[in-house]
Amino acid sequence: MMMVNWGSPDLADGHEGAGQGYMIERRALLGGFALLGAFAVSGCATTGLRRAFTSDAEPVRRLMRLSSERAFTWLVQPDGFWTSPVARIALPVLFTRTGATRSRKLRSADFRMKLQHQLNTIAGKSAAVAAPLVAQAARQVPIPDPAEVLGGGRTAATTLLRKAMGPALVNAMLPEMERAMQQAGDPTLGEAIAALKGVTITDAAHALALEADNAIWYEIGSAEAAIRQDPAQTGDSLLIATFKAA
């Protein structure tokens, strides 16, 4: 079955323009998170929007559930992180401090690209453990003001969910990533870690887990924004009615 990257253009072809599109999409999504903060501190600005939405928490939970399901469906497939313009993980700072090593490999663009791809692959394999945690949180997270979330911006539900979960995804993925790094058949990662003085696999796994956590929430936020823009594509009558009313 063909996968759809909700709310994101395809970067799988690796063309030169793909990197630029990736940055634009991620910046746009970050702008959505920033706008949410503005809405949250200005009750008057959102009064009109809030009146248009229900006080029932169920539409928010469905929005969280569908957004996260679509995000993880994309991310855990082969090269899911790599082909996402909002979730592709750049090399963690740990590997970009070339002043800490004399290795020519870490200064090589080809080697760095290969390393980045391997880290994105590990993230995809490890993200599977995060999916049920997000699904459970979406069912249980307190939603004191559903109307504020529904009218609060295109990533408002994602922001609420992420705030409630804190570092839970990092903690869940960390052991999986460390295990995957230890068992990696490709020597690229091992060579990179060996070239960095004082850096261990645990350090690398922690750095990747932090980056993957951000990436997962970017993808969930992107999926939420797409659902808000076109709720009809969900086939969910409650979400369609909720956002049509606005």
Backbone bond lengths (Angstrom), bond angles and torsions (degrees), N, CA, C in turn:
res aa  C-N    CA-C-N  psi(-1)  N-CA   C-N-CA  omega(-1)  CA-C   N-CA-C  phi
1 M - - - 1.461 - - 1.518 109.06 -
2 M 1.299 117.87 136.21 1.464 122.43 -178.35 1.526 110.84 -75.04
3 M 1.327 115.60 131.04 1.456 120.86 179.11 1.524 109.91 -84.40
4 V 1.318 115.24 149.20 1.456 121.30 175.63 1.515 108.29 -116.97
5 N 1.307 117.24 129.04 1.456 121.17 176.29 1.513 107.61 -90.53
6 W 1.325 116.97 95.32 1.454 122.37 -171.73 1.514 111.46 -63.81
7 G 1.330 115.76 124.20 1.447 121.28 175.19 1.510 114.55 77.72
8 S 1.344 119.02 8.39 1.454 121.22 -176.35 1.519 110.34 -136.88
9 P 1.342 118.80 136.87 1.451 121.41 175.22 1.519 110.50 -71.50
10 D 1.326 117.72 159.05 1.453 122.90 -177.12 1.520 110.91 -79.40
11 L 1.335 116.07 130.20 1.455 120.68 176.70 1.513 111.15 -114.52
12 A 1.299 117.45 11.47 1.451 119.74 -173.26 1.513 113.15 -64.79
13 D 1.336 117.85 -21.76 1.451 119.13 -176.35 1.520 112.41 -75.26
14 G 1.359 117.06 -18.33 1.455 120.44 177.13 1.511 114.23 70.57
15 H 1.323 118.65 19.73 1.458 121.49 179.91 1.511 110.61 -68.02
16 E 1.298 116.48 162.57 1.461 122.04 -175.50 1.512 111.80 -58.19
17 G 1.313 118.29 -37.18 1.462 121.12 -177.60 1.509 113.29 -72.92
18 A 1.336 116.60 -11.72 1.459 119.46 -176.55 1.509 111.80 -62.46
19 G 1.309 118.83 -43.06 1.453 121.00 -178.99 1.511 111.73 -60.66
20 Q 1.321 117.42 -40.54 1.457 121.13 179.36 1.520 110.21 -65.05
21 G 1.341 117.24 -43.02 1.451 120.48 178.17 1.515 111.53 -61.96
22 Y 1.337 115.30 -37.79 1.463 121.21 178.40 1.522 110.49 -59.64
23 M 1.330 116.41 -46.80 1.457 120.00 -178.53 1.521 111.47 -65.87
24 I 1.329 117.10 -39.64 1.459 120.66 179.59 1.521 110.65 -63.48
25 E 1.348 116.45 -45.62 1.451 120.13 -178.75 1.523 111.20 -63.31
26 R 1.339 116.87 -44.01 1.457 119.16 -178.33 1.527 110.37 -67.44
27 R 1.329 117.59 -41.37 1.465 119.88 178.29 1.521 110.90 -61.84
28 A 1.334 116.36 -40.07 1.464 119.96 179.27 1.518 110.67 -63.26
29 L 1.324 115.84 -40.61 1.456 119.80 -179.86 1.518 110.88 -67.75
30 L 1.339 116.80 -42.58 1.458 120.29 177.02 1.520 110.57 -61.28
31 G 1.334 116.11 -35.00 1.456 119.84 176.77 1.512 111.18 -61.43
32 G 1.348 115.73 -36.10 1.456 120.01 177.29 1.513 111.90 -64.06
33 F 1.338 117.40 -42.00 1.456 120.75 177.21 1.524 110.68 -63.51
34 A 1.335 116.82 -39.38 1.466 120.72 179.85 1.523 110.97 -65.29
35 L 1.332 116.00 -40.52 1.456 119.62 179.63 1.514 111.38 -63.32
36 L 1.329 116.09 -33.02 1.459 119.40 178.82 1.513 110.73 -59.07
37 G 1.335 116.49 -40.23 1.454 120.29 178.74 1.512 111.40 -60.10
38 A 1.326 116.02 -39.12 1.460 119.98 179.37 1.519 111.04 -65.54
39 F 1.344 115.81 -40.40 1.455 119.20 178.17 1.523 110.74 -65.22
40 A 1.332 116.19 -38.84 1.455 120.44 -173.62 1.520 112.15 -65.67
41 V 1.326 118.88 -31.18 1.455 120.76 -177.19 1.520 112.43 -95.04
42 S 1.315 117.62 -0.55 1.463 119.57 -177.92 1.518 109.92 -123.97
43 G 1.329 116.40 88.23 1.445 119.92 -177.61 1.510 112.62 -61.49
44 C 1.332 117.12 -38.16 1.464 120.22 -178.51 1.514 111.67 -63.74
45 A 1.324 116.91 -36.45 1.458 120.61 -176.55 1.506 111.97 -66.88
46 T 1.338 117.05 -25.95 1.460 119.34 -176.06 1.520 113.09 -103.23
47 T 1.320 117.95 -0.92 1.456 119.86 -175.71 1.520 112.00 -57.63
48 G 1.352 116.30 -45.87 1.456 119.15 -179.75 1.503 112.47 -63.71
49 L 1.337 116.52 -41.71 1.458 120.07 179.26 1.518 111.33 -64.86
50 R 1.329 117.81 -42.99 1.455 121.64 -176.77 1.515 111.78 -62.70
51 R 1.324 117.17 -34.08 1.462 119.79 -179.83 1.521 112.06 -64.09
52 A 1.324 115.59 -23.99 1.461 119.11 -177.21 1.511 112.51 -80.77
53 F 1.351 117.93 -11.59 1.455 120.78 -174.08 1.520 111.85 -112.84
54 T 1.324 114.45 158.97 1.451 122.49 -179.79 1.518 111.66 -75.29
55 S 1.329 116.50 158.50 1.458 121.65 174.49 1.530 110.56 -93.61
56 D 1.320 116.83 3.70 1.464 122.26 178.43 1.535 109.35 -77.58
57 A 1.322 117.68 134.73 1.461 121.64 -178.15 1.534 112.94 -79.35
58 E 1.314 118.61 -15.71 1.462 120.63 -174.15 1.529 113.65 -60.51
59 P 1.343 120.63 -41.72 1.474 118.81 177.40 1.535 112.58 -60.79
60 V 1.329 117.06 -35.78 1.463 120.14 178.10 1.521 110.07 -65.74
61 R 1.312 116.69 -43.69 1.470 119.96 -179.65 1.530 111.01 -64.49
62 R 1.312 116.69 -40.15 1.471 119.20 177.88 1.522 110.97 -65.88
63 L 1.325 116.28 -37.95 1.457 120.51 177.90 1.525 110.20 -63.88
64 M 1.319 117.00 -44.19 1.460 121.08 176.29 1.524 111.47 -61.32
65 R 1.333 115.36 -45.32 1.461 119.39 -176.16 1.519 111.68 -65.19
66 L 1.329 117.09 -48.68 1.456 120.19 -178.66 1.527 111.87 -65.79
67 S 1.312 116.70 -40.05 1.466 120.36 179.93 1.524 110.58 -62.31
68 S 1.330 116.57 -46.57 1.460 120.05 -178.28 1.527 111.78 -70.09
69 E 1.324 117.49 -37.86 1.464 120.23 178.22 1.525 111.03 -61.68
70 R 1.313 116.33 -44.50 1.458 120.32 -179.77 1.525 111.28 -67.04
71 A 1.328 115.95 -39.22 1.459 119.70 179.29 1.520 111.15 -63.14
72 F 1.317 117.50 -48.23 1.465 120.14 -177.95 1.521 112.13 -70.50
73 T 1.332 116.94 -33.47 1.461 119.50 175.81 1.520 110.22 -58.18
74 W 1.321 115.79 -39.75 1.467 119.61 178.13 1.523 111.63 -72.65
75 L 1.311 116.75 -47.33 1.462 121.13 -169.82 1.517 114.23 -69.50
76 V 1.327 117.95 -33.55 1.470 119.31 -175.64 1.522 113.13 -86.42
77 Q 1.316 117.93 -6.42 1.464 118.98 174.49 1.531 108.54 -73.54
78 P 1.322 118.32 162.18 1.465 119.94 179.19 1.523 111.70 -53.87
79 D 1.312 116.59 129.25 1.468 123.69 -179.50 1.524 112.91 61.92
80 G 1.321 116.78 26.72 1.467 120.18 -179.52 1.518 113.15 -61.76
81 F 1.325 116.94 -49.63 1.462 119.69 177.51 1.527 110.41 -64.64
82 W 1.309 115.71 -41.79 1.465 121.24 -173.58 1.520 112.17 -63.03
83 T 1.313 117.66 -35.81 1.464 121.37 -175.62 1.523 113.40 -93.75
84 S 1.324 117.06 2.90 1.464 119.69 179.30 1.521 110.61 -94.75
85 P 1.331 118.76 126.91 1.453 121.11 178.36 1.517 113.77 -70.97
86 V 1.322 118.99 -18.47 1.462 119.55 177.73 1.523 112.48 -103.34
87 A 1.328 118.08 -17.78 1.466 119.98 -174.46 1.528 113.84 -113.77
88 R 1.335 118.39 -7.13 1.463 117.85 178.35 1.527 109.47 -59.34
89 I 1.326 115.64 130.00 1.462 121.45 -175.56 1.523 110.12 -90.69
90 A 1.309 115.09 124.57 1.456 119.80 174.40 1.528 108.61 -75.74
91 L 1.334 116.86 166.37 1.455 119.30 177.24 1.529 109.63 -60.33
92 P 1.325 118.55 125.74 1.465 119.82 175.58 1.529 110.68 -56.99
93 V 1.319 116.27 152.33 1.463 121.94 -178.52 1.521 111.34 -53.50
94 L 1.315 115.37 -31.69 1.463 121.32 178.94 1.528 112.21 -49.95
95 F 1.341 115.90 -37.34 1.464 120.65 -176.19 1.527 113.37 -96.08
96 T 1.294 116.88 -4.81 1.467 119.07 -176.94 1.525 112.69 -101.95
97 R 1.315 116.74 -3.74 1.465 120.54 177.82 1.528 109.52 -81.72
98 T 1.305 115.67 69.33 1.463 120.66 -174.24 1.525 112.20 -63.43
99 G 1.334 117.48 -16.04 1.450 119.49 177.17 1.517 112.47 -69.14
100 A 1.354 115.51 -16.54 1.460 120.02 -179.39 1.521 112.24 -86.38
101 T 1.313 117.89 2.25 1.454 121.02 -178.60 1.518 110.94 -145.48
102 R 1.303 115.78 154.03 1.456 121.05 175.36 1.532 110.63 -101.45
103 S 1.337 115.62 3.18 1.454 119.99 -177.05 1.533 111.14 -66.42
104 R 1.309 115.36 127.78 1.463 119.06 176.46 1.520 111.33 -72.86
105 K 1.318 116.51 -24.75 1.463 119.83 -177.76 1.530 110.98 -62.01
106 L 1.327 116.87 -44.96 1.462 119.33 -178.91 1.516 112.69 -67.82
107 R 1.326 116.67 -14.25 1.457 121.05 175.76 1.525 111.73 -93.73
108 S 1.333 115.60 -5.76 1.462 120.62 -178.49 1.525 110.10 -84.02
109 A 1.326 116.74 128.03 1.470 120.88 179.80 1.521 111.22 -61.74
110 D 1.320 117.64 -39.74 1.465 121.04 179.99 1.528 110.82 -64.77
111 F 1.325 116.33 -44.39 1.464 120.17 179.86 1.523 110.56 -64.35
112 R 1.313 116.98 -43.12 1.465 120.87 -179.88 1.525 111.61 -64.02
113 M 1.322 117.15 -37.91 1.460 120.49 177.47 1.530 110.53 -65.56
114 K 1.326 116.03 -41.82 1.466 120.89 179.09 1.526 110.00 -64.47
115 L 1.335 116.63 -41.38 1.462 121.54 178.26 1.524 110.69 -64.52
116 Q 1.321 116.80 -43.68 1.465 120.79 179.23 1.524 110.68 -60.75
117 H 1.317 116.68 -42.58 1.460 120.22 179.64 1.527 110.51 -63.87
118 Q 1.321 117.21 -41.53 1.458 120.33 179.77 1.527 111.14 -63.54
119 L 1.321 117.22 -40.60 1.457 120.67 178.69 1.528 111.29 -65.54
120 N 1.324 117.45 -38.28 1.465 120.67 176.25 1.523 111.37 -65.65
121 T 1.320 116.51 -35.72 1.463 120.76 177.07 1.521 110.65 -64.96
122 I 1.326 116.61 -44.62 1.463 120.85 178.06 1.529 110.55 -62.39
123 A 1.319 116.61 -39.84 1.465 120.84 178.41 1.523 110.78 -60.97
124 G 1.330 116.34 -41.63 1.457 120.02 179.81 1.519 112.77 -63.13
125 K 1.330 115.93 -40.32 1.467 119.96 179.70 1.528 111.04 -70.23
126 S 1.310 116.87 -33.15 1.465 120.93 -176.68 1.525 112.61 -83.74
127 A 1.324 117.45 -22.32 1.462 120.81 -176.44 1.515 112.91 -66.00
128 A 1.327 116.98 -19.59 1.465 119.90 -178.48 1.528 111.57 -59.77
129 V 1.337 117.30 -31.96 1.465 119.15 -179.27 1.528 111.43 -72.89
130 A 1.319 116.96 -18.37 1.468 120.53 -178.52 1.527 112.06 -82.88
131 A 1.323 116.77 -28.50 1.465 120.76 -174.22 1.527 113.62 -55.98
132 P 1.342 119.72 -50.77 1.471 118.07 -179.25 1.520 113.49 -65.64
133 L 1.319 117.67 -27.24 1.466 120.31 177.46 1.520 110.87 -67.21
134 V 1.324 116.27 -41.62 1.461 120.13 178.19 1.527 110.34 -67.33
135 A 1.330 116.22 -40.89 1.467 120.15 179.53 1.529 110.92 -61.30
136 Q 1.325 116.60 -42.36 1.463 120.62 178.84 1.522 111.22 -65.64
137 A 1.326 116.58 -42.25 1.461 120.50 179.44 1.523 111.09 -63.23
138 A 1.328 116.74 -38.50 1.468 120.35 179.20 1.522 111.33 -62.32
139 R 1.321 117.13 -30.79 1.463 121.11 178.49 1.524 112.41 -78.54
140 Q 1.338 116.63 -26.51 1.463 119.42 -169.13 1.527 115.36 -114.51
141 V 1.319 118.79 -17.46 1.465 120.76 -174.91 1.532 110.88 -59.14
142 P 1.321 118.09 133.67 1.470 120.23 176.54 1.531 110.65 -64.07
143 I 1.322 116.26 135.39 1.462 121.33 177.99 1.531 107.19 -127.00
144 P 1.325 117.08 82.00 1.472 120.35 -173.78 1.523 113.98 -65.91
145 D 1.346 117.43 -28.11 1.470 120.31 -177.69 1.529 109.22 -137.65
146 P 1.333 118.40 80.30 1.463 121.98 -178.40 1.522 113.47 -55.91
147 A 1.336 116.79 -38.65 1.463 120.12 -178.22 1.523 111.21 -62.62
148 E 1.325 116.90 -35.60 1.457 120.69 179.33 1.529 110.44 -66.78
149 V 1.333 116.41 -38.52 1.471 120.10 179.02 1.522 110.31 -68.85
150 L 1.316 116.96 -45.36 1.461 120.63 -177.33 1.524 111.84 -65.98
151 G 1.316 116.69 -31.09 1.459 119.80 -179.25 1.516 113.68 -104.96
152 G 1.337 116.86 9.61 1.451 120.06 -171.21 1.505 117.26 -93.18
153 G 1.299 119.75 0.52 1.458 121.04 -178.84 1.509 111.41 133.50
154 R 1.317 116.69 165.51 1.465 120.35 -169.13 1.526 114.38 -74.24
155 T 1.348 118.35 -12.28 1.462 120.58 175.63 1.524 111.21 -124.72
156 A 1.311 117.61 24.52 1.466 121.57 -173.83 1.522 112.25 -63.47
157 A 1.326 117.70 -42.68 1.464 120.41 -179.30 1.525 110.87 -66.32
158 T 1.320 116.49 -40.19 1.463 121.19 178.31 1.521 110.49 -63.13
159 T 1.318 116.86 -42.64 1.456 121.21 -179.63 1.524 111.22 -62.92
160 L 1.325 116.91 -43.18 1.461 121.22 178.04 1.523 110.45 -61.89
161 L 1.311 116.51 -44.78 1.458 121.43 -178.60 1.530 111.21 -64.97
162 R 1.322 116.16 -43.74 1.466 119.47 -179.90 1.533 111.02 -63.75
163 K 1.311 116.83 -42.04 1.461 120.46 179.76 1.520 110.56 -61.46
164 A 1.328 117.00 -38.80 1.462 121.33 -179.24 1.523 111.77 -68.73
165 M 1.327 117.42 -33.06 1.463 120.97 -175.29 1.523 113.09 -85.58
166 G 1.309 118.17 -22.13 1.460 119.91 178.83 1.525 112.14 55.54
167 P 1.344 118.07 -133.05 1.463 121.39 -176.60 1.535 114.10 -88.19
168 A 1.327 117.58 16.77 1.466 120.71 -174.33 1.528 112.93 -56.68
169 L 1.331 117.60 -40.55 1.464 120.01 -177.99 1.528 111.16 -70.29
170 V 1.313 117.01 -39.01 1.468 120.61 177.10 1.520 109.92 -60.22
171 N 1.323 116.52 -46.92 1.457 121.04 -178.46 1.528 112.12 -64.01
172 A 1.339 116.23 -34.57 1.460 119.55 -179.53 1.522 111.97 -75.33
173 M 1.318 117.22 -38.84 1.464 120.93 -176.11 1.515 113.67 -80.44
174 L 1.323 118.03 -25.97 1.462 121.64 -173.61 1.528 113.73 -54.57
175 P 1.348 118.98 -52.58 1.472 117.75 179.58 1.524 113.07 -64.38
176 E 1.348 116.79 -33.46 1.457 120.42 178.55 1.525 110.57 -65.87
177 M 1.307 116.52 -40.86 1.461 120.65 -179.70 1.524 111.56 -69.08
178 E 1.314 115.73 -40.46 1.463 119.07 178.87 1.525 110.02 -63.33
179 R 1.327 116.43 -41.42 1.466 120.58 178.37 1.525 110.44 -64.55
180 A 1.322 116.91 -43.24 1.468 120.71 -179.37 1.523 111.02 -64.45
181 M 1.307 116.99 -37.51 1.465 120.59 178.90 1.529 111.49 -67.07
182 Q 1.314 115.74 -38.32 1.465 120.03 179.78 1.529 111.54 -68.01
183 Q 1.333 116.08 -30.55 1.454 120.86 -176.35 1.525 113.52 -98.58
184 A 1.329 117.05 1.68 1.468 120.78 -176.54 1.525 111.12 -60.28
185 G 1.326 114.88 130.32 1.459 119.87 178.26 1.514 112.99 -79.70
186 D 1.334 115.54 -26.83 1.461 120.88 179.06 1.532 108.74 -77.87
187 P 1.319 118.68 125.49 1.470 120.96 -176.77 1.526 114.36 -76.04
188 T 1.328 117.95 -4.55 1.467 120.90 -174.39 1.521 112.23 -55.39
189 L 1.322 116.65 -49.58 1.458 120.41 -177.67 1.524 111.05 -63.46
190 G 1.321 116.75 -43.87 1.459 120.41 179.54 1.520 112.12 -60.37
191 E 1.317 116.10 -40.01 1.461 120.75 178.54 1.529 110.72 -66.04
192 A 1.323 116.04 -38.40 1.468 119.98 -179.98 1.523 111.01 -66.70
193 I 1.332 116.62 -44.77 1.464 120.11 -179.79 1.528 110.66 -65.60
194 A 1.331 116.30 -40.49 1.467 120.60 -179.59 1.530 111.46 -63.68
195 A 1.321 116.04 -27.32 1.467 119.99 -177.70 1.520 112.54 -80.73
196 L 1.336 117.25 -11.02 1.463 120.94 -178.14 1.525 110.05 -104.75
197 K 1.291 116.95 118.93 1.453 122.74 -176.86 1.525 111.22 -64.18
198 G 1.340 115.62 125.76 1.456 121.12 175.06 1.513 115.63 79.48
199 V 1.332 118.47 3.08 1.468 121.73 -178.66 1.530 109.60 -95.33
200 T 1.322 116.32 133.72 1.462 122.18 179.38 1.521 110.91 -112.82
201 I 1.321 116.17 171.63 1.463 120.53 175.93 1.533 110.28 -61.68
202 T 1.322 116.13 -37.20 1.468 119.42 177.97 1.517 111.11 -61.14
203 D 1.326 116.61 -41.46 1.468 120.61 177.36 1.527 110.58 -61.55
204 A 1.327 116.01 -44.86 1.466 120.76 -179.03 1.527 111.12 -64.95
205 A 1.332 116.17 -40.86 1.462 120.51 -179.76 1.527 110.54 -65.19
206 H 1.312 117.05 -39.87 1.466 120.35 179.50 1.526 110.79 -66.06
207 A 1.326 116.24 -42.70 1.464 120.11 178.76 1.526 110.65 -62.03
208 L 1.333 116.80 -41.29 1.462 120.88 179.91 1.527 111.27 -69.24
209 A 1.324 117.15 -38.83 1.468 120.40 -179.90 1.522 111.28 -61.81
210 L 1.320 116.81 -38.89 1.467 120.51 177.86 1.526 111.05 -64.67
211 E 1.333 116.02 -42.95 1.464 120.46 178.90 1.529 110.95 -66.57
212 A 1.327 116.61 -40.93 1.465 120.83 -179.18 1.524 111.18 -66.20
213 D 1.320 116.68 -36.53 1.461 120.79 177.00 1.525 110.15 -58.77
214 N 1.327 116.48 -49.31 1.466 119.92 176.59 1.525 111.29 -58.02
215 A 1.326 115.63 -45.62 1.467 120.81 -176.35 1.520 112.18 -62.12
216 I 1.320 116.90 -41.42 1.465 120.81 179.43 1.526 110.47 -61.53
217 W 1.312 116.90 -44.60 1.466 119.14 -179.47 1.519 111.82 -69.36
218 Y 1.339 117.50 -32.01 1.468 119.50 173.64 1.531 109.88 -61.15
219 E 1.329 116.32 -43.59 1.474 119.80 -177.58 1.526 110.98 -68.50
220 I 1.324 116.90 -40.53 1.465 120.08 177.23 1.530 109.99 -63.66
221 G 1.314 116.46 -43.12 1.462 119.80 178.08 1.511 112.28 -62.38
222 S 1.323 116.76 -38.62 1.459 120.85 177.57 1.524 110.95 -63.48
223 A 1.341 115.83 -40.95 1.463 120.14 178.53 1.524 110.82 -66.03
224 E 1.323 116.41 -40.21 1.463 119.53 177.93 1.531 111.16 -61.92
225 A 1.331 116.19 -44.83 1.464 120.13 -179.89 1.523 110.92 -59.97
226 A 1.336 116.92 -39.42 1.462 120.70 179.92 1.528 111.24 -66.87
227 I 1.322 116.95 -38.75 1.464 120.58 178.78 1.524 110.71 -66.62
228 R 1.308 116.47 -42.60 1.464 119.57 178.03 1.529 111.59 -61.80
229 Q 1.327 115.65 -39.14 1.458 119.92 -178.32 1.518 111.94 -69.96
230 D 1.348 116.13 -35.75 1.461 119.99 -178.21 1.525 109.48 -141.68
231 P 1.328 117.82 75.47 1.470 120.38 -177.46 1.523 113.47 -63.93
232 A 1.332 117.40 -21.57 1.464 119.95 -178.01 1.526 112.49 -61.55
233 Q 1.360 116.74 -29.06 1.459 118.82 -177.14 1.525 112.44 -72.39
234 T 1.355 117.73 -7.85 1.456 119.79 177.13 1.523 111.83 -81.96
235 G 1.337 116.05 -25.45 1.458 119.58 -174.47 1.524 112.43 72.39
236 D 1.320 117.19 8.29 1.463 122.06 -178.55 1.533 108.57 -94.99
237 S 1.322 116.01 112.25 1.469 120.60 -173.79 1.535 112.08 -63.23
238 L 1.338 117.18 -33.47 1.453 119.69 -179.24 1.527 111.07 -68.65
239 L 1.320 117.71 -44.38 1.465 120.77 178.92 1.531 110.91 -67.11
240 I 1.328 115.66 -39.38 1.473 119.47 178.93 1.519 109.81 -61.04
241 A 1.320 116.81 -46.03 1.455 120.76 -179.31 1.523 111.67 -67.72
242 T 1.321 116.53 -36.64 1.467 121.20 -178.22 1.513 111.37 -63.33
243 F 1.342 116.53 -50.52 1.470 119.17 -176.23 1.512 112.86 -81.88
244 K 1.322 117.52 -21.86 1.463 120.00 174.93 1.519 109.83 -69.04
245 A 1.332 116.53 -33.83 1.461 121.54 -179.28 1.518 112.07 -65.34
246 A 1.337 115.77 -24.71 1.461 119.59 -179.27 1.508 111.02 -76.63
